[in-house]
Amino acid sequence: MLSENGRYLSRFLAWWLGELRACLPNAVAGVLFGAAERLEVALDAGGARFVLRSNGEARELGRVELDATPGKAAASAARRLLRRDRAAAGHVTLRLPAGQVLRPNVEVPIAAAENLREVLAFEMDRHTPFSSDEVLFDFRVAGSDAELQRLSIEMLVARKRDVDQAVAVAGTMGLSPDCVTGPAAAPGAETFNLLPQAERPRPSRVVPRLVAATAVVTLVLAGVTLGLWFEREQGTLERLEARVAELRAATGETGRLEEKVAHLLAVSGYLVEQKRRRPQMVEILDEVTRRLPDEHWLISYSFRNGTVRLAGYSDDPSSVLRLLEQSSLFSEARFAAPVTMDPRIGKERFNMVATVAREDGAQ
């Protein structure tokens, strides 16, 4: 009983401190609670770029080359960067390269909102080239359409092995990231975290400044008072909970469970029908790969609402369009933007779209 009251008290203290910090000017909050610094480590092919974000401002710290730097040397180089700029590594965001993340946009029925993560995992192989057990993902609801009863979902997806390798690279530099996400330039990247909940470090709840001692004492006194009140009311709460349990059994708990089972069956039936009628993401990617010879380069690929979008480089973009038109899986292939010459590589850049047919022949 006391441990339960302690949890209530710790939650109240965390909430109260957060609200107090938000009400104070940044300068005062920095003195009382310390600067809200976050270290961002952006990985690329050969190294890691360090950026320190504090009070809404970003400051470039430098770069650690990893290819030619063994583990201990990498850790020493990272410590030198942080020590030189007097930066802390308490909160670390690890950014994966753009080539290691996918950002599919998905639409699901509003009825799936209660089991959104399970629904997205179930359909992972339709929206990405991977199955759900090969990837880590995070998502957010970008919008909803009440009339069509649909939710628009933005996702960030990466292979588990890429995330594990990136965390291991951070470990060689002596860093323990509490957030793994995509590149900083990606829209919404700040809201995603690919780390499983169980692997995210718990934030410290210790107030780091002695100047806040008076506030802490006040909070402790308030917490003791609340704890005594919780202790006194615990018996009443337990009796009320027992009564609520009896009322639930008497007023048709079984009926509500049956409704929930029917709801889940309806959602699963919809998903099975969608998987049956629509081509899998792997089928579409395989068709594009087989159709395009090696001399044509693809730099981006996306599929949404029955339309596939391709961008890349070619000596003859019109031949790419003809190859897509010859496929039974695609129709209405066309250029989505004018073809332009890229003088750096001596090839023409193209952007085109095509409609993907369902198995029953509809578009």
C-alpha positions as CSV (number, residue, x, y, z in Angstrom):
1,M,0.0,0.0,0.0
2,L,2.8,2.4,0.9
3,S,4.7,1.5,-2.4
4,E,1.5,2.4,-4.4
5,N,1.3,5.7,-2.6
6,G,5.0,6.3,-3.4
7,R,4.3,5.8,-7.1
8,Y,1.4,8.3,-6.9
9,L,3.8,10.8,-5.2
10,S,6.6,10.3,-7.7
11,R,4.2,10.9,-10.6
12,F,2.9,14.1,-8.9
13,L,6.4,15.4,-8.3
14,A,7.5,14.7,-11.9
15,W,4.4,16.5,-13.2
16,W,4.7,19.4,-10.8
17,L,8.4,20.0,-11.7
18,G,7.6,19.8,-15.5
19,E,4.8,22.4,-15.1
20,L,7.0,24.7,-12.9
21,R,9.9,24.6,-15.5
22,A,7.5,25.4,-18.4
23,C,6.2,28.5,-16.5
24,L,9.7,30.0,-15.9
25,P,11.8,32.0,-18.4
26,N,14.6,29.9,-20.0
27,A,17.3,31.8,-18.0
28,V,15.7,31.2,-14.6
29,A,14.8,27.6,-15.5
30,G,18.4,26.9,-16.6
31,V,19.7,28.1,-13.2
32,L,17.1,26.1,-11.2
33,F,16.9,22.9,-13.2
34,G,19.8,22.9,-15.6
35,A,19.7,23.5,-19.3
36,A,17.5,21.1,-21.3
37,E,20.3,19.9,-23.5
38,R,20.1,17.1,-26.0
39,L,23.0,15.7,-28.0
40,E,22.2,14.6,-31.5
41,V,24.6,12.1,-33.3
42,A,23.9,11.8,-37.0
43,L,25.5,8.7,-38.5
44,D,26.6,8.5,-42.2
45,A,28.8,6.2,-44.3
46,G,32.1,7.1,-42.6
47,G,31.5,8.8,-39.3
48,A,29.2,10.7,-36.9
49,R,28.3,14.4,-36.8
50,F,27.6,15.8,-33.3
51,V,25.1,18.6,-32.8
52,L,24.0,20.0,-29.4
53,R,20.5,21.3,-29.0
54,S,19.7,23.6,-26.1
55,N,16.7,25.9,-25.5
56,G,15.6,25.6,-29.1
57,E,19.0,26.3,-30.6
58,A,21.4,24.0,-32.4
59,R,25.2,24.1,-32.2
60,E,27.5,22.0,-34.3
61,L,30.2,20.4,-32.2
62,G,32.2,18.5,-34.8
63,R,32.6,15.1,-36.4
64,V,34.1,11.8,-35.4
65,E,35.5,9.6,-38.2
66,L,34.7,6.0,-37.5
67,D,36.2,4.1,-40.5
68,A,39.8,4.9,-39.4
69,T,39.1,5.2,-35.6
70,P,39.0,2.0,-33.4
71,G,36.6,1.8,-30.5
72,K,38.7,3.3,-27.7
73,A,39.9,6.1,-30.0
74,A,36.4,6.9,-31.1
75,A,35.2,7.2,-27.5
76,S,38.2,9.5,-26.7
77,A,37.4,11.6,-29.8
78,A,33.8,11.9,-28.7
79,R,34.7,12.9,-25.2
80,R,37.1,15.6,-26.5
81,L,34.3,17.1,-28.6
82,L,31.9,17.2,-25.6
83,R,34.6,18.4,-23.1
84,R,35.7,21.2,-25.5
85,D,32.2,22.6,-25.7
86,R,31.3,21.7,-22.1
87,A,28.4,19.6,-23.4
88,A,26.7,16.7,-21.6
89,A,25.7,13.4,-23.1
90,G,22.8,12.7,-20.7
91,H,20.1,12.8,-23.4
92,V,21.3,11.4,-26.8
93,T,19.3,11.2,-30.1
94,L,20.9,8.8,-32.6
95,R,20.0,9.7,-36.2
96,L,20.1,7.0,-38.9
97,P,21.2,7.8,-42.5
98,A,18.3,8.5,-44.9
99,G,19.1,5.3,-46.8
100,Q,18.3,3.1,-43.8
101,V,14.8,4.4,-43.0
102,L,11.4,4.2,-44.8
103,R,8.6,6.7,-44.3
104,P,5.4,5.1,-45.7
105,N,2.0,6.9,-45.3
106,V,-0.8,4.5,-44.5
107,E,-4.6,4.8,-44.3
108,V,-6.6,2.5,-42.0
109,P,-10.2,2.4,-40.7
110,I,-11.0,4.5,-37.7
111,A,-12.2,1.3,-36.1
112,A,-8.6,0.1,-36.0
113,A,-7.5,3.0,-33.6
114,E,-7.7,0.8,-30.5
115,N,-5.2,-1.7,-31.9
116,L,-3.2,0.6,-34.2
117,R,0.3,-0.8,-33.6
118,E,-0.9,-4.4,-34.1
119,V,-2.7,-3.4,-37.3
120,L,0.3,-1.6,-38.7
121,A,2.6,-4.6,-37.8
122,F,0.1,-7.0,-39.6
123,E,0.2,-4.9,-42.8
124,M,4.0,-4.2,-42.7
125,D,4.8,-6.5,-45.7
126,R,2.3,-4.6,-47.8
127,H,3.7,-1.2,-47.2
128,T,7.4,-2.1,-47.0
129,P,9.7,-4.8,-48.5
130,F,10.0,-6.3,-45.0
131,S,8.0,-8.4,-42.6
132,S,7.1,-7.0,-39.1
133,D,9.7,-9.3,-37.3
134,E,12.5,-7.7,-39.4
135,V,11.9,-4.1,-38.5
136,L,11.4,-1.6,-35.8
137,F,8.8,1.2,-36.4
138,D,7.1,4.1,-34.8
139,F,4.1,6.1,-36.0
140,R,1.8,9.0,-35.5
141,V,-1.7,9.9,-36.5
142,A,-1.4,12.7,-39.1
143,G,-5.2,13.2,-39.7
144,S,-8.6,11.6,-39.9
145,D,-11.6,11.7,-42.2
146,A,-14.9,11.3,-40.2
147,E,-16.9,11.0,-43.4
148,L,-14.8,8.2,-44.9
149,Q,-14.1,6.7,-41.4
150,R,-10.3,6.7,-42.2
151,L,-7.1,7.5,-40.3
152,S,-4.0,8.9,-42.0
153,I,-0.9,7.4,-40.4
154,E,2.8,8.5,-40.9
155,M,5.4,5.8,-40.1
156,L,9.1,5.6,-39.6
157,V,10.5,2.1,-40.3
158,A,14.0,0.7,-40.1
159,R,15.5,-2.8,-40.1
160,K,16.3,-4.1,-36.6
161,R,19.8,-5.0,-37.7
162,D,20.4,-1.4,-38.8
163,V,19.2,0.0,-35.5
164,D,21.2,-2.5,-33.5
165,Q,24.3,-1.7,-35.5
166,A,23.8,2.0,-35.0
167,V,23.3,1.6,-31.2
168,A,26.5,-0.5,-31.1
169,V,28.4,2.2,-33.0
170,A,27.2,4.8,-30.4
171,G,28.3,2.4,-27.7
172,T,31.9,2.4,-29.1
173,M,31.8,6.2,-28.6
174,G,30.7,5.8,-25.0
175,L,27.1,7.0,-25.7
176,S,23.8,5.4,-24.7
177,P,21.0,6.9,-26.9
178,D,17.5,7.2,-25.5
179,C,16.1,7.9,-29.0
180,V,16.8,6.5,-32.4
181,T,15.1,8.3,-35.3
182,G,15.6,9.4,-38.9
183,P,17.6,12.3,-40.5
184,A,17.0,15.8,-39.0
185,A,15.7,17.1,-42.4
186,A,12.9,14.5,-42.5
187,P,9.5,16.0,-41.6
188,G,8.3,14.9,-38.2
189,A,11.5,13.0,-37.4
190,E,11.6,14.6,-33.9
191,T,8.3,12.8,-33.0
192,F,9.5,9.2,-33.8
193,N,11.6,6.9,-31.6
194,L,12.5,3.5,-33.1
195,L,13.8,2.1,-29.8
196,P,11.5,-0.4,-28.1
197,Q,10.0,1.0,-24.9
198,A,11.9,-1.5,-22.7
199,E,15.2,-0.4,-24.1
200,R,14.8,3.4,-23.5
201,P,16.8,4.6,-20.5
202,R,14.7,6.0,-17.7
203,P,15.2,9.8,-17.2
204,S,16.7,10.9,-14.0
205,R,14.4,12.6,-11.5
206,V,17.1,14.2,-9.4
207,V,17.0,18.1,-9.4
208,P,20.7,19.0,-10.2
209,R,20.8,22.4,-8.6
210,L,21.1,23.2,-4.9
211,V,19.2,26.5,-5.6
212,A,16.0,24.3,-6.0
213,A,16.4,22.9,-2.4
214,T,13.6,25.1,-1.0
215,A,11.2,24.0,-3.7
216,V,12.1,20.4,-3.1
217,V,11.4,20.7,0.7
218,T,8.1,22.3,-0.1
219,L,7.2,19.4,-2.4
220,V,8.3,16.8,0.2
221,L,6.0,18.4,2.8
222,A,3.2,18.4,0.3
223,G,3.9,14.8,-0.6
224,V,3.8,13.7,3.0
225,T,0.5,15.4,3.5
226,L,-0.8,13.7,0.3
227,G,0.6,10.4,1.4
228,L,-1.2,10.5,4.7
229,W,-4.4,11.4,2.9
230,F,-4.0,8.5,0.5
231,E,-3.3,6.2,3.4
232,R,-6.5,7.2,5.1
233,E,-8.6,6.9,1.9
234,Q,-7.1,3.6,0.8
235,G,-9.7,1.5,2.6
236,T,-12.6,3.4,1.0
237,L,-11.0,3.1,-2.4
238,E,-10.7,-0.7,-2.1
239,R,-14.3,-1.0,-1.1
240,L,-15.4,1.1,-4.0
241,E,-13.3,-1.0,-6.4
242,A,-14.8,-4.2,-5.1
243,R,-18.3,-2.7,-5.6
244,V,-17.5,-1.6,-9.2
245,A,-16.3,-5.1,-10.0
246,E,-19.6,-6.5,-8.8
247,L,-21.6,-4.0,-10.8
248,R,-19.6,-4.8,-14.0
249,A,-20.4,-8.5,-13.6
250,A,-24.1,-7.7,-13.0
251,T,-24.6,-5.3,-15.9
252,G,-23.4,-7.4,-18.8
253,E,-19.6,-7.5,-18.9
254,T,-20.0,-10.6,-21.1
255,G,-21.9,-8.6,-23.6
256,R,-19.2,-5.9,-23.9
257,L,-16.6,-8.6,-24.4
258,E,-18.6,-10.1,-27.2
259,E,-18.9,-6.7,-28.9
260,K,-15.2,-6.2,-28.7
261,V,-14.5,-9.7,-30.2
262,A,-17.0,-8.9,-33.0
263,H,-15.2,-5.5,-33.6
264,L,-11.8,-7.2,-33.7
265,L,-13.1,-9.9,-36.2
266,A,-14.4,-7.1,-38.4
267,V,-11.1,-5.3,-38.4
268,S,-9.2,-8.6,-39.1
269,G,-11.6,-9.4,-42.0
270,Y,-11.0,-6.0,-43.5
271,L,-7.3,-6.5,-43.4
272,V,-7.4,-10.0,-44.9
273,E,-9.6,-8.7,-47.7
274,Q,-7.2,-5.8,-48.4
275,K,-4.2,-8.2,-48.5
276,R,-6.1,-10.5,-50.9
277,R,-7.2,-7.7,-53.3
278,R,-4.1,-5.5,-53.4
279,P,-0.7,-6.4,-54.8
280,Q,1.9,-6.8,-52.1
281,M,4.7,-4.2,-51.8
282,V,7.2,-7.0,-52.6
283,E,5.3,-7.8,-55.8
284,I,5.4,-4.2,-57.0
285,L,9.1,-3.7,-56.1
286,D,10.0,-7.0,-57.8
287,E,8.1,-6.0,-61.0
288,V,9.9,-2.6,-61.2
289,T,13.3,-4.3,-60.6
290,R,12.7,-6.9,-63.3
291,R,11.4,-4.4,-65.8
292,L,14.2,-1.8,-65.5
293,P,17.6,-2.8,-66.9
294,D,20.8,-2.0,-65.0
295,E,21.5,1.2,-66.9
296,H,18.4,2.9,-65.4
297,W,18.9,4.2,-61.8
298,L,16.1,4.6,-59.2
299,I,16.7,7.0,-56.3
300,S,13.3,7.0,-54.8
301,Y,10.2,4.8,-54.7
302,S,6.8,5.2,-53.0
303,F,3.4,3.5,-53.2
304,R,0.2,5.1,-51.8
305,N,-3.5,4.9,-52.7
306,G,-2.9,2.6,-55.6
307,T,-0.2,4.8,-57.2
308,V,3.5,4.0,-57.5
309,R,5.9,7.0,-57.8
310,L,9.4,6.5,-59.3
311,A,12.3,8.9,-59.5
312,G,15.7,8.2,-61.0
313,Y,18.3,8.8,-63.8
314,S,18.4,7.3,-67.3
315,D,20.0,8.0,-70.7
316,D,16.5,7.4,-72.2
317,P,13.6,8.1,-69.7
318,S,11.0,7.4,-72.4
319,S,12.2,3.8,-72.6
320,V,11.5,3.5,-68.8
321,L,8.0,4.7,-69.4
322,R,7.5,2.2,-72.2
323,L,8.7,-0.7,-70.0
324,L,6.2,0.2,-67.3
325,E,3.4,0.4,-69.9
326,Q,4.2,-3.1,-71.0
327,S,3.6,-4.5,-67.5
328,S,0.2,-6.0,-66.7
329,L,0.7,-4.7,-63.1
330,F,0.8,-1.0,-64.1
331,S,-1.4,1.3,-66.2
332,E,-1.7,5.0,-66.9
333,A,2.1,5.4,-66.7
334,R,3.1,9.0,-67.3
335,F,5.8,11.6,-66.4
336,A,4.9,13.5,-63.2
337,A,7.4,16.3,-64.0
338,P,9.6,17.5,-66.9
339,V,12.7,15.5,-67.6
340,T,15.9,17.4,-66.7
341,M,19.6,16.7,-67.4
342,D,22.0,16.3,-64.5
343,P,25.4,17.6,-65.7
344,R,27.2,15.9,-62.7
345,I,26.5,12.4,-63.9
346,G,25.5,13.0,-67.5
347,K,22.1,11.4,-67.3
348,E,18.5,12.7,-67.4
349,R,16.5,12.8,-64.2
350,F,12.9,11.6,-64.4
351,N,9.8,11.5,-62.2
352,M,6.9,9.3,-63.2
353,V,3.8,7.8,-61.8
354,A,1.7,4.7,-62.6
355,T,-1.5,3.2,-61.4
356,V,-1.3,-0.3,-59.8
357,A,-4.0,-2.7,-60.7
358,R,-5.7,-5.0,-58.1
359,E,-5.9,-8.7,-58.6
360,D,-9.6,-8.4,-59.7
361,G,-8.5,-6.1,-62.5
362,A,-9.9,-2.9,-60.9
363,Q,-7.7,0.2,-60.5
